[in-house]
C-alpha cells in the first residue's frame, strides 16, 4: 500500500501488511532518522496496536505528525480491506 501524507514533511508512506501485521514500513522524505526509527519499531506489530499507539501524535504546532500519518494510513488500509 502507498499512502500520500498530509501536513507533514514526509511525502508518502509505503506499507506491506500481511495477516493484520505490518511487515515493512518506509517513509519517503521527512526527518530520516525519526522516520526510519518509527518504521522499524512498527515492523512486526499488529495494525490495530500501531494505530492505538501512534494516532493523535502532534509535531510541534501541527495537528498531525509522521507517526499520526502512519496511523491514518493504517486506518485507510483497514477501511479498504473491509470493503
C-alpha angles and dihedrals in degrees: 000000000000120000125192108220126224130211098003139092095251114082103204145002123218116204136185113195128180128177092349094307129110106241097176136002128186131176121210109216126345129096100338099210095045096045092046089050094050091046093052093046094055096046107111091016124127112255093235092050092051091050091049093051100041108034115105098021111142129208108220109299093345116108090226141032139197091270090049090049089053088054089050090050090051091049089052089050090053092048092051093045092055094054 
